[in-house]
Amino acid sequence: MRTCVTLQFGLTHCVQVCGDGVRTIDEECDDGNNATGDGCTSCVEEIGWECQEDVLIKSWCSVTCGDGIILVNETCDDGNAVSGDGCDHFCQVERGFHCPLHPGNSTVPQHPGPSLCSEQCGDGVRTVSEQCDDGGNEDHDGCSHNCTVEFGWTCQELVDPTTGLSGQSVCIEVCGNGLISLNEECDDGNSGSGDGCSSECTVELG
């Protein structure tokens, strides 16, 4: 909005009022205040924000998810608004991923981003490219240090009955596959007993 005063000889002088909640043609936005960090500062849109006007012409501003700039309530921003890559379409870190801040990668000074997300093997959450995740990084327990199922083992995920989300992998040795793994005394390639190697892969008496 503009405010005008009458000068000498009937001349009128008008000035723009920033922060009154009415966006004029010379203002990018006007959210009704002159505070910083809310998307509109000095009636100019802040970097990483998008401002629109409601029916009262007052601007309301929101963070732009997917622009590679981490702001306010975003826990990550990898430069896109697609889920499944570690940073979802709401710019929140997804289960099983780690998205550290990288201020040095930002094209905008003072604003960290974009996020570089990676799966975390050993956190007990199996993600798409992991065959298993038993919550550790040790070998010879069924799930290797790089989250692949080891020979002679089979792994399944426990499911949280409250949330229905899959969690930590539980691995057991496969008896009868012809591979002698850590806790097996023998493995003759079958799961039958009476042939020297029992159905539990222990050497039978005699």
N, C-alpha and C positions, 0 to 999 in steps of 0.2 A: 504494500500500500504506500501511497505517497501522502505526505502532509504538506500543506501549502500555507504561506503567509503573504499578506498583501504589503507591498513596499510602497515607496513614494510614487506619486503620479499614477496610482492605480495598477502598478505592475505587480504581478504575482510570482513568487518564487516557491517552487516545489522541490522537496527532497524525498528520496526513497527511505522508508523505515524498515530496516532489517530486524527480524526477530518478533514481528507483530503477528505472525501466523498467516499472513496473506502474501502469496507469491506474485510479484509483479513481473513484467516482461524482462526486466534487467536482472532478475534473481534466478539462480539455478534451482533454489529451494528456499523454503522459509518454514521452519518447524516450530516457530513461536518462541524461540529462545536464542541466545547467543553462545550457548555452551559448546565445548569441543568434545569430540569423541562419540557423538550420537548420530553421525552421518551428515549433518549439515552445520557447517561452521562459517560464520560471516556470510550466510546465504549462498554458499558454494558447496557443492557435494564433495564429501571427503572421499579419498581414495579407498576403494574396496566396498563402497556403499552404493545403493541405488535408492533414489527418493522419488516418491509419487505424491500426488495431491488427492485429498479426499473431497467430499462435496462442499466442505467449507473453505476450500483452497489451501488449507494448512498441509504442509508437507509431512509425510511420514517416511522414515528411512529404514532400510533393512540391509543387513550384510549380504553381499553377493557370494554365495557358495559356488566354488568352481573357478574362481579367478586367480587362484594361487597365492592369495594373501590371507593370512590367519588373523581374524579379528574377533573381539568380544567373546561370544559363546561358541565359537568354532574350536574344536580340538585338533583339527587338521584341515588342510585344503591343498589337494594335490593337483589343482588346475583343471579338474573336471567335476561334474556332478553325477558320477556314475558309481553305483555300489558294487561291491565284490572285489575291489582292488586295494582294500585296506582303509580307504576313506570314503564313507557312504555319501549319498546324495543330500544329506543334511550336514555334511562336513563334520561328522563324528567318527572317531577311530573305531573300526570294526573289531569284533572278537577275534583273537588269535593273531592280530597284527600289532606292529609297533611303528609309530609315525613320529620320529623325532623332529624337532624344529631345526631348520637350517637357515638362520638369518643371512648367511653369506650367499645363499642362492636367490635371494629376493631381488626382483627388478625395481622394487620400491623401497627406498631407504627407510629405516625405522620399523618396517613391517616384515616379520618372518614369513618364509614360505618360498616356493611351494613345498609341501610335505613330501618326503620320500618314504613311502610305506613298504614294509617288508614283513613277511610271515615270521613268527617267532617259534622256531622248533624248540620244544622242551617246556612250553608254557601250559601244556595239558589241554590245548584246544586244537583239534585237527582242522586245518584249512584245506582249500581245494587241492593244492599241489602236494600236500603231505599224505603219505600212505597211513601214517599213524602218528600219535603224539602222546607219550606216556608220562609227560611231566618232567622228563629228565633228558640228559644228553649222553647217557652211558650206552655202550654197546653190549651185546651178548645177553640182553634181557628181552629180546623180541622186537624192539623198536630201536633202530640205530641212532647214532648221534645226529644224522641228517634226516631223521623222521621217515625212514623207509623200513618196511617189514623185513626182518632178517630171515634167511633161509631156515626152514624147519619150524617156523612159527606162524601163528595166525593172530590177528589183532582186531578187536571190536571196541567201539566207543561206549562208555557208560552214558546213560541219558538221565539228566536231572528231572525227577518226577514233578517238580514244582514248575519249572520253566519249559520243560520239553526240549531243552537244548542239549545237544551232544557235547560231551566233555572229554575227559582223559581216556586214552586208549588203555585197554587191558589186553595183554598178550599172553598166549599160552603156546606151549610147544605142540607140534602136530605129530602124534605118534602114528606111524604107518606110512610115512612118505619116503622112507629109505634114507633119510638124513639123520644122523645121530647128533642131536643138539645137546645143550649144556647139561640138562638133568636126566637125560635118557641113558640107560645102560646099553641099549641095543635098539635097532630099528631095521627090521627085515623087509620093509616095504608093504606090510599089511597090518591090519588091526586085529587079527585073530590070535588066539592063544593056542597052546598045545604044540607049537612048532619051535620052541626054544626061546622065543621072544614074545612075551605076553602082550595083551591088548593095552597095557600101560607102559610098554617099552621097557620092561625089566626082564633080566635073564631068568628063565624059569628053572626050577630045581632040577638038577641032573643034566 
